[in-house]
């Protein structure tokens, strides 16, 4: 059995911990605040700022993990290289983490090294550079931090009069200590998908069925599997995903309950441990809708309406993340639902959104 140190302990980390413990692994959950969701189910926990390299090294020295799994963006990544040299397995590797958690690194890898098709883009380290880049790209354009989470700092800029706000908002929403933004051409796409990709030590690269999603303000609101996408477009997406993951030469997931034989977190764990994944099979349609907080409170909020959400349909489930505090528009839970493969995806999405709307987040 392995001891895994999880860097970042949000709601996704919580599901990863549960998957790890089902296979007998020990998990140490780390984050910058106490009582984070993954800490509530982990074997041990540590609270420190992930950008504090000395604190990170102290936690690693104290617990001596076999494997380190980064779950958040703002990590002192150069320390991960040191841990690898000392014999600790980092999954994905320190190099892969540096690429995937930094939009500049991963965009340059895709566009310049691999020659993959991307939106036109520039970088800006000052407001003047942002103005120059916007003049080249045109409007509308998208401005976002090189490193951020949950859409924070992202703006759709429709004209030059909105650039100054986009610069300030992007800098405020940046994670880590990087003060640099990326400005992108706005693409009027037909559909937007997430293609979860798993690479293995001793097996082929596997793709989960595509996941469609809806964002508002750059943040997740709804997801569904499987969206309607032309076979040739899916094949091209898989080709591009394989090119990126193979270039990073690593194992692990590069980031819906019950839609597949193995969920995202079980797949992630197997890839981390080097366990076989013979295939990913699609068992039923799935959808999810977020539960947002309309209030801010320093302690855990109350919830109403969970009973109504669960009573709406037997194929519906509720996950409350257990976050120890709330702020306006913070993700506090999610409602999931499923239907047969030949079912009505749009009806499923509406059913799940209606159930999520029943749940109210209230002050304590």
Buried (B, 14 or more C-beta within 10 A) or exposed (E): EBBBBBBBBBBBBBBBBBBBBEEEBBBBBBBBEEBBBBBBBBBBBBBBEBBBBEBBBEBBEEBEBBBBBBBBBBBBBEBBBBBBEEEBBBBBBBBBBBBBBBBBBBBBBBBEEBEBEBBBBBBBEEBEBBBBBBEEBEBBBBBBBBBBBBBBBBBBBEEEEBBEEBBEBBBEBBBBEBEBBBBBBBEEEEEEBBBBBBBBEEBEEBBBBBBBBBBEEBBBBBBBBBBEBEEEEBEEBBEBBBBBBEBBEBBBBBEBBBBBBBBBBBBBBBBBBEBEBEEBEBEBBBBBBBBBBEBEBEEBBEBEBBEBBBEBBEBBBBBBBBBBBBEEBBBBBBBBBBBEEEEEBEEBBEBBBBBBBBBBBBEE
